[in-house]
């Protein structure tokens, strides 16, 4: 049985900060590995929450079968907004979309996402830090080097968080993680729902991580907490946490579906009108 709390795809794109909770900690350390069925998953810590490295999460998901990732892909478009909160959320979701495209081995989609990453980084003022990674993604896509692309998406996420923290944009950094987590979780609920099993559904069990995100939103400045999208995400996370806590003995397919609906509704709010 898959280790509960492993957090899946959410890490996918939560910038090394968006993914998974209760994997057991390696006592006293700040980094290490978690031993899962059939392999080890590198992880980092973010405010005491265990965060598996995004690309490694997919390596474990690969062992669960071969879902049709092309069915999970979504188009990425250039946003027409100056709302930095929504842009940060969108950035995270776009990077998560990159991992979905890698799983689908969709070179064209990866190239489009790489260009979108560049455009969003310009709008957020982090272009200089992100450009090397984005260019590496585009170069690797030309040669269908999927492992390299995964690694660069990992590095992109980590760089974005570090850059925003240096810019004292910690709240936006959290938004990037949240956007990635929402997109990743939406994708996982879809995959699990199409071929439901208790073991697959267990990948979604991560109440500690959801609680962490909710607590981070509660600590945001008053003006950000009034943001309509942030308010909606906070409410959505509360419902998701409740569903997870009620599923400690196993997820029912109805709960999987509901979590997917919540994430998708929030993603619709994040995605701005396009040019």
C-alpha positions, -999 to +999 in steps of 0.1 A: +000+000+000+013+035-009+025+054+021-003+077+033+006+114+033+029+110+004+013+139-015+016+134-051+015+156-079+008+184-058+044+187-054+043+186-089+043+221-090+044+236-058+077+248-060+094+226-037+070+239-012+039+226-024+037+191-015+030+167+010+026+163+044+028+136+065+057+116+052+076+107+083+104+131+091+140+120+094+145+131+130+167+161+134+175+167+098+164+193+072+166+171+042+168+134+034+149+107+017+116+090+023+115+053+015+084+044-004+073+011-020+099+004-045+122+035-042+134+066-023+120+101-028+143+130-020+126+158+000+130+192+016+114+209+045+092+239+043+080+252+077+081+217+091+061+202+062+078+175+041+081+184+005+091+157-020+111+169-050+085+174-078+101+153-105+106+124-081+069+123-074+062+115-110+087+087-108+066+071-082+034+078-100+049+061-130+048+028-111+011+031-105+003+024-142+002+044-174-027+070-173-034+090-204-017+122-194-027+138-227-062+138-214-051+158-183-033+186-203-047+221-204-039+250-226-017+278-212-024+314-223-007+347-217-026+366-189-039+401-193-037+412-157-014+432-133-028+415-102+004+401-087-014+377-064-032+361-092+000+361-113+019+343-086-009+317-083-009+314-120+028+309-122+026+279-099-002+264-118+017+269-151+048+251-137+025+223-126+011+221-161+047+217-173+050+185-153+018+172-168+031+180-202+063+161-194+043+131-183+025+132-216+058+137-234+042+166-253+071+186-267+049+213-282+031+219-249+064+220-230+077+246-254+046+267-249+048+264-212+085+274-212+077+306-231+048+312-207+071+309-178+093+335-193+064+359-199+051+355-163+085+359-148+088+393-166+055+404-152+065+393-117+099+410-119+119+377-116+129+373-153+166+374-147+165+345-123+141+324-142+154+329-178+183+304-176+159+276-164+133+285-190+158+285-218+172+251-206+136+238-207+132+250-243+165+236-254+158+202-238+123+201-254+140+204-288+156+170-281+128+154-261+151+152-231+123+146-205+144+139-175+163+172-181+131+191-185+118+177-152+149+187-134+147+222-148+111+226-137+123+216-103+150+242-103+127+268-117+103+264-088+130+265-062+146+296-078+113+314-079+107+308-042+142+319-033+140+350-054+107+361-040+119+355-005+149+377-011+125+403-026+105+400+007+076+387-013+071+357+010+033+359+005+036+357-032+060+328-028+033+309-009+009+318-037+032+302-063+032+270-042-005+271-038-012+275-075+011+245-082-006+224-056-041+232-068-032+223-104-013+192-094-041+180-071-067+186-098-047+164-122-043+137-097-080+136-087-088+133-124-063+104-130-075+086-098-112+091-106-108+076-140-093+044-126-103+044-090-086+022-063-080+027-026-043+027-031-044+054-058-068+076-038-044+074-008-020+096-027-045+125-020-043+121+018-024+151+030-043+170+057-011+183+073-001+200+041-036+215+035-035+228+071-001+243+065-014+262+035-044+274+053-023+287+082+000+305+058-030+323+043-042+333+077-009+350+084-010+371+052-014+409+055-050+421+058-052+435+023-042+401+008-066+382+029-094+404+015-084+393-021-114+375-035-093+346-048-074+342-016-106+342+004-120+315-019-089+294-017-090+296+021-126+285+022-118+257-003-089+245+017-111+242+048-135+220+030-106+199+015-090+194+049-124+183+063-127+157+035-092+144+041-097+141+079-129+121+073-110+099+049-083+087+074-094+051+068-096+055+030-110+078+004-144+072-012-147+080-048-172+108-039-145+126-018-120+123-046-144+138-070-153+166-046-117+176-040-112+177-078-142+200-082-130+224-055-095+226-070-108+231-105-132+259-094-104+277-077-082+273-108-109+290-128-107+320-105-069+321-108-069+321-146-074+357-157-089+369-189-065+364-218-053+386-246 
